[in-house]
Amino acid sequence: MSSNVSATRRDFLKTATTTSAVLAAGGALNAHAAGDDQIKVGVVGCGGRGSGAAENVLNSAQGVKVVALADVFKNKVDSARRRLANAAERGRIKELGNKVEITDDRCFVGLDAFANVINSPEVNYVILATPPGFRPLHIQAAIAAKKSLFTEKPVGVDGAGIRKVLAAYDLAVKMGLHVVAGTQRRHQHGYLETMKRVHDGEIGDIAAMRVYWNNQGIWFRPRQEGMTDLQYQLNNWYHFVWLCGDHIVEQHVHNLDVANWAMKSHPERCDGAGGRAGHNPARPEGPPEEVGHIFDHFSIDYVYPGDVHMYSACRHIPGTQNNVSETLIGRKGDCQANAYRINGKAVVDRAADRRAADPYVQEHTDLIDCIRSAKPINELKQVAESTLTAIMGRMSAYTGKPVTWEFALESKLDTFPQNLAWDMKLPVDPVAIPGKTKLI
């Protein structure tokens, strides 16, 4: 087992460059050779979501096996390996005959571990589930290696990252690769039926929208003795913008994606506000390098083509009222998308929807079906646009200035640290102050 946890960013980028060179030389793997429909999964990012996605794919179709794991932390790889081995011995995974065949030499640890999985000849289906700050680089590497790809959302944390993802999308289209993103509502029975009726004109042209992800708070992991800056920030990734993008990007992207889906477009501009509560019991008091620098709440006015306004709100504050929803107001009626209701009437019976396939499983079922039948599917552009929708909202709230789509996409801000190394000093920006923080 590889145990290199001190790789520098130079090594980190070198492995990705090697992948591109292999592709240019014509030596990259075809994701599915003729006559071979075995799905051989490599997982990059072995935390709860990565392990969960690996279980999801094992439950999604026959002929699937997980063969390789990568993470910066050895304990995450070990935990995922145990979890998947146990899961393979029971339930639907066992009924399908799917396997977990992860040998020691296909367990990789370190900053460069992603490339070992992506470039493995044993892998033809890559799952990306690391903190989002790494996502653009990992997506580029997976596409360059011609691998079928399932990528978690969001797919970046700044405009610089989204530009990389959109370039990877263009390359994936040229190569006919299959890509699905973790915006599972687009694979959820109730949402699909509801959105079809919206697009068929049942509520008329959309005039306004409201979307929310208001919740109780998120986990916080205090620094352990002896941790380097990078170890601590990776272990507590939700609280640092370069890794998470803030919760408007990491979680509210789901609701923003529904709005873009409904509009078949993205916003043209936005104007927002936000900040940190005076005291948030989910997070201790302290300097940003110890407690992070993300906001607790956001409130954004997005403007879509045709001067369609959408009110967007998200917060993570314990003791507040939960509200995760999407409302569409049309010229002829309204739609509560998350409740599958149009003009007050159910589009889909909730009990029937619960009996339908788990959307976290269905997204893999759909991807595998497209791979095996050679039907095109590529969700990279739509998830990149939904991610940028969230990013531009954050930019506006952080600075107190309106932000256009073009400015956000062309932004010079690149939050990914230079010369990333395990023992490096990793300063943390102060908490943004609207009116003082510069719009870059």
C-alpha positions, 0 to 999 in steps of 0.5 A: 500500500502506498503511504506517501502523504508528503507529496508536493503539489509539483508531484501532484500536478505531474501525475495529472500531466502524465495522464494527459500525455498518455492520452495524447499518445493514444495510449489511454484506456478505452473505458469499455472495450468491445464485449466487456461490460464489467464496471470496475470502480475506483473511488477517489475520496473515501469519506462518508460520501465516497463510501456511500457512492461506492455502495450506491453503485454496487446496488445499481446494476449487475456486473459491478465491482469496486477495485481501487480506493484513494484518499489523503488519509490512510484511515479513510481508505481502511474504513471504506475498505471494511465498510464495502467488504461488509456491504458486499456480503448482504442485501441487494449487492449480494443478490446482484452478485457484485463484488468488492475486490480491493487488494493492498496494491490498489489502496492509495494514500496521499495527495497524488493518490487520485492519479493512481486510481484514475490511471489504473488499468483495472479501473474504467469507472471513476467516482470523485468524492473528495472535498470540492476544491480538488474536483476540477483537477480530478475531473480533468485527469479522469477525462484525460484518462478516458474513464467513465465518470461519476463526480459529486457536486459541486465541481469547483469553488471558484471561476478558475476551477469552473473554467477547467471543468468546462474545458474538460466537458468539451473534451469529454463530448469530443471523446464521447465519454459518459459523465453523471454528476451527484445532483441526484434530483435529476434522477429522482422519479418525483422531480422528473415527473414534476419538471416534465410538466413544468416544461410542458407548460402546465404553470406557464412561463416562469415569472419568479422562483424561491429556493432554500437550504435552511438547516440546523448546522454542520459538523465541526472537527477541532484541530488535534494535537500535532496536525499540520495546517493542511491535515487540519483543513482537510479534516475540517474541510467544510469550513474553508473556502478553498476546499468547500466553497462555503455552504451556498456552494457545497449544499445549496447548489442542489436547489440552485440546480433545480432552478436552472433546470426549470429555467433551462438556463442560468442567471445573468446576474445576482446581488446578495448579502450574508454573514456570520451569526454573533454566536453559532453553537455549531462552531467555537469562537476563535481565529479563522485558521482555527474555526474557518471563515465560511458564512452562516447565512446567505440571501441572494437575488438572482436574475435570469433571462427575461428579468425573472427574479429568484430569491435564494436563501441558505443558512446553517444555524442550530435552533432555526427552522429547516426549509429545503425547498424550491418554489416556481411561480408561473403565469398560469400557476405555481409548482412546489417542486420539492413536494411534487405539487403543481397548482396544489395537486400532487404530481406523484404520490409520495408513497409511490415515490418512496417505493421508486428507486433511491435517486442516489442509486438511480444516478449510477443505474442511469450512467451504467445503462448509458455506458452499456448501450452507448447512449450519450450522457454528460452532465458536466456542463449543467453541474458546472453552471449550477456550481457557478450560480452558487459561486457568484452568489457567494462572491456577491454576498462576500463583497456586497457588490452585484456580480454578473455571470461573465464576471464570475466565470472570468474571475481571476480568483484562484483559491487553490494553494500553490505548491501544496505540501503536507507540512506547509504553512497554510494561511487562512483569509479573514472572514469576508466583510461586505463593503470591504472584501474586494471583488476579484 
